[in-house]
Amino acid sequence: MKKYFKYISAFALVAVAAMSLSSCGEKGLGETIFPDVTDELDPNSYTYNFDKWLKENYLDVYNLEFQYKLQDNETNMNYNLEPATLSNAIDIAVLTKYMWFDVYEQVSGSKEFVRANGPRIIMLVGSSAIDPQTHTETVGLAEGGIKVTLLKVNSMNPLNIYAMNKEYFHTMHHEFTHILHQAKSIPREFQLLSLGRYDVVNWEARDERVVYSLGFVTKYASSEIREDFAEIAANYITKSDADWERIWEAAGRGYATDGDEESGDMSELKYYCFYYFTNNDATNDENKKYVEEKYVQTLEDGTHIYRNQYQRGVAPITTGEDGNRYDANGALCDNGGFVLDKNGKRIPIQVFDVVDADGVDGVALLEQKINIVRTWFKEQWNIDLDAVRAEVQRRVSTFDASTLESLRQQVYGTAQ
């Protein structure tokens, strides 16, 4: 079967019409100037096996064109982009089917859900798109429910399925959720939850731990409502239990900053969820010092200490008649001026949690958002989001080199 693509401008159409009116009776039309473009596959092509597999598994089944040969007219010319390599294109194509299409087919019981609601085009780009103004990186796009673009394909490691799930398949679930909510609106209840806390301009500069505390699952989710909704769905599906434990922990904390937020420049601000008092003196607020989480150690009794940092004695440190050294408050000290306990050991600096005073229960808000998205998938699409997540996590946990090799063999039939 052949397809004839004729790119004719409005001006050309008028001109052709005028010519036909004036000369129709004089002589017949000659050979067409437009070339034939065929969709028949060439068995002699180097990419024939892959092209045949794509046709049989995407085009014929889902009416979806999987574009891996970069077409400049399909890309944003404001970016300097490169095409995907053939090997990476094959890997992302088979993995996309395995980790996305096949999952929804298994959960829904048929191919119809993705066939009816999925994109019509998936396009691969080898590099990422970096915005020269904001320096933000785009790794995926969804356009009008028709096309999904996956970028940064040449940077992937297909054997690291955890990273693949976090980067690429998260992007697919995110963009697919955009396609779905363009057909059926985001619930108004969800739209009201974080009003006034989105930042469409400076979201990238926000600290991720702080956005957890504000009830967002990622910094990008804090940019606007539609991204918040898509990020909840995508992250709920793709993040592991351990990932979510870290989010819940951070979402329940308070944060303080040692910078000035009034300037609007968020890039230099540092946020802390712990603090201590110099000389262990809590009577003077000027003694409060913030400490980064990576330096905090939690003891078995739940007490937080400043890792490898100890209480210093209050100057001056003097030597008593008994030969021991003491600080100005009479506390026993060692030769380095550090306070000692009754066993002669240095006393760690105790660290305290910053009070969660942002007015948002981050844990409760995230749980509320997940429940709304879960209900929306079930009521609007008859899709069990928990079942989708469970199947994705199962495939991640059981994935190994042999899994990838068997997927590749679907294309070539033999090991590569």
MORA-V626992 format. One record per backbone hydrogen bond with DSSP energy under -0.5 kcal/mol. NH is the residue of the N-H (numbers start at 1). CO is the residue of the C=O. Records with the same first field share a line. If there is no record, write none. Layout:
NH = CO + CO
This chain:
3 = 37
5 = 3
6 = 4
7 = 5
8 = 6
13 = 9
14 = 10
15 = 11
16 = 12
17 = 13
18 = 14
19 = 15
20 = 16
21 = 17
22 = 18
23 = 19
24 = 20
26 = 23
27 = 23
37 = 3
39 = 1
43 = 41
45 = 42
48 = 45
51 = 47
52 = 48
53 = 49
54 = 50
55 = 51
56 = 52
57 = 53
58 = 54
59 = 54
60 = 55
62 = 58
63 = 59
64 = 58
65 = 120
66 = 64
67 = 65 + 122
68 = 66
70 = 68
72 = 70
74 = 71
75 = 72
77 = 75
79 = 76
81 = 79
84 = 68
89 = 85
90 = 86
91 = 87
92 = 88
93 = 89
94 = 90
95 = 91
96 = 92
97 = 93
98 = 94
99 = 95
100 = 96
101 = 96
102 = 97
104 = 100
105 = 101
106 = 102
107 = 103
108 = 104
109 = 105
115 = 111
116 = 112
117 = 113
118 = 114
120 = 146
121 = 146
122 = 65
123 = 148
124 = 67
125 = 150
126 = 82
127 = 82
129 = 138
130 = 128
131 = 129 + 136
132 = 130
135 = 131
138 = 129
139 = 137
141 = 149
143 = 147
144 = 142
146 = 143
147 = 143
148 = 121
149 = 141
150 = 123 + 148
151 = 139 + 149
152 = 127
153 = 125
154 = 126
155 = 152
156 = 153
158 = 156
160 = 157
161 = 159
164 = 160
165 = 161
166 = 162
167 = 163
168 = 164
169 = 164
170 = 165
171 = 167
172 = 168
173 = 169
174 = 170
175 = 171
176 = 172
177 = 173
178 = 174
179 = 175
180 = 176
181 = 177
182 = 178
183 = 179 + 180
184 = 180
190 = 187
191 = 187
192 = 188
193 = 189 + 190
194 = 190
195 = 192
197 = 194
199 = 222
203 = 199
205 = 202
206 = 202 + 203
211 = 207
212 = 208
213 = 209
214 = 210
215 = 212
216 = 211
222 = 218 + 219
223 = 220
228 = 224
229 = 225
230 = 226
231 = 227
232 = 228
233 = 229
234 = 230
235 = 231
236 = 232
237 = 233
238 = 234
239 = 235
244 = 240
245 = 241
246 = 242
247 = 243
248 = 244
249 = 245
250 = 246
251 = 247
252 = 248
253 = 250
254 = 354
256 = 272
258 = 270
261 = 259
263 = 260
264 = 261
266 = 264
269 = 266
272 = 256
274 = 291
275 = 352
276 = 289
278 = 287
280 = 277
281 = 278
282 = 280
284 = 281
285 = 283
287 = 284
288 = 285
289 = 276
291 = 274
295 = 292
296 = 293
297 = 305
299 = 297 + 303
302 = 299
304 = 351
305 = 297
306 = 349
307 = 295 + 305
309 = 306
311 = 347
313 = 337
315 = 313
318 = 316 + 326
320 = 318 + 324
323 = 320
325 = 333
326 = 318
327 = 331
328 = 314
330 = 327
333 = 325
334 = 338
337 = 334
339 = 311
340 = 332
341 = 345
344 = 341
347 = 339
348 = 346
349 = 309
351 = 304
352 = 275
354 = 273
357 = 355
362 = 251 + 360
365 = 361
366 = 362
367 = 363
368 = 364
369 = 365
370 = 366
371 = 367
372 = 368
373 = 369
374 = 370
375 = 371
376 = 372
377 = 373
378 = 374
379 = 375
380 = 376
381 = 376 + 377
382 = 378
383 = 377
385 = 383
388 = 384
389 = 385
390 = 386
391 = 387
392 = 388
393 = 389
394 = 390
395 = 391
396 = 392
397 = 393
398 = 394
399 = 395 + 396
404 = 400
405 = 401
406 = 402
407 = 403
408 = 404
409 = 405
410 = 406 + 407
411 = 408
412 = 408
413 = 409
